[in-house]
Amino acid sequence: MKETKQTIDRIFEKMWRTRKMDIFTLFASALLGVIFDWNVVEISVFIVFISALLFSVPSRFLALPALFFLSMTPFLLLLDRKESAEEFAVYAYYFLVMAVVRGIIETRKEV
């Protein structure tokens, strides 16, 4: 148990030394969401977007949540949950934008 804790501590220490600015940027983006009075989901989506830019998340991993949210929208409309359906459509749009931005970055790195 003690060795596991030490290993985890070493991992976090190494990550802090090598990615200090990236971690600070993620905390700053969460703080920005609090300042703008966003809800938890909006802050989480913004942090996912920033981390996708910083940590090179493949665009296909960002397209999967977009497809999920987009496919759930008609079901929510059938259940007469129009407000939830509208939120899911907006989240689908956010993730589609993130996937496109990440795809552009991936394409530019290939050239």
C-alpha positions in Angstrom: 0.0 0.0 0.0 2.8 2.4 0.9 4.7 1.6 -2.3 1.6 2.3 -4.4 1.1 5.7 -2.7 4.8 6.5 -3.3 4.5 5.5 -6.9 1.4 7.7 -7.4 3.2 10.6 -5.7 6.1 10.1 -8.0 3.8 10.2 -11.1 2.1 13.4 -9.9 5.5 15.0 -9.1 6.9 14.1 -12.5 3.8 15.4 -14.2 4.0 18.6 -12.2 7.6 19.1 -13.2 7.1 18.4 -16.9 3.6 19.9 -17.6 3.4 22.7 -15.0 2.1 25.3 -17.5 -0.5 22.9 -18.9 -1.9 22.1 -15.5 -2.0 25.8 -14.6 -3.9 26.4 -17.9 -6.5 23.8 -17.0 -7.0 25.3 -13.5 -7.2 28.8 -15.1 -9.8 27.6 -17.6 -11.9 26.2 -14.7 -11.5 29.5 -12.9 -12.6 31.3 -16.0 -15.7 29.2 -16.1 -16.5 30.1 -12.5 -15.9 33.8 -13.2 -18.4 33.7 -16.1 -20.9 31.8 -13.9 -21.0 28.7 -16.1 -22.6 25.5 -14.8 -20.5 22.4 -14.1 -21.2 20.8 -17.5 -20.2 23.9 -19.4 -17.0 24.2 -17.3 -16.3 20.5 -18.0 -16.8 20.9 -21.7 -14.4 23.9 -21.8 -11.8 22.0 -19.8 -12.1 19.0 -22.2 -11.6 21.4 -25.1 -8.5 23.0 -23.6 -7.0 19.6 -22.6 -7.7 18.3 -26.1 -5.6 21.1 -27.4 -2.8 20.7 -24.8 -2.5 16.9 -24.6 -3.1 16.1 -28.3 -6.4 14.1 -28.0 -7.2 12.5 -31.3 -10.2 14.0 -33.0 -12.1 10.7 -33.2 -12.3 10.7 -29.4 -14.0 14.0 -29.5 -16.4 13.0 -32.3 -17.7 10.1 -30.2 -19.4 12.2 -27.5 -20.8 14.4 -30.3 -22.4 11.4 -32.0 -23.8 10.3 -28.6 -25.3 13.7 -27.8 -26.6 14.0 -31.4 -28.2 10.6 -31.3 -29.9 11.2 -27.9 -31.6 14.4 -29.0 -34.5 12.8 -31.0 -35.2 10.4 -28.1 -35.4 13.3 -25.7 -37.8 15.1 -28.0 -39.9 11.9 -28.1 -40.0 11.9 -24.4 -41.2 15.6 -24.5 -38.0 16.8 -22.8 -37.3 19.7 -25.1 -35.0 21.7 -22.8 -32.8 18.6 -22.3 -32.8 17.9 -26.0 -31.7 21.5 -26.7 -28.9 21.2 -24.3 -27.8 17.9 -25.8 -27.8 19.5 -29.3 -25.6 22.3 -28.0 -23.2 19.8 -26.4 -23.1 17.9 -29.7 -22.2 21.1 -31.5 -19.5 21.9 -29.0 -17.9 18.4 -29.4 -18.2 18.6 -33.2 -16.4 22.0 -33.2 -13.7 20.5 -30.9 -13.3 17.5 -33.3 -13.0 19.8 -36.3 -10.4 22.0 -34.6 -8.4 18.9 -33.5 -8.7 17.5 -37.0 -7.3 20.6 -38.5 -4.4 20.5 -36.1 -3.7 16.9 -36.9 -3.8 17.6 -40.6 -1.4 20.5 -40.3 1.0 18.4 -38.3 1.0 15.7 -41.1 2.1 18.2 -43.7 
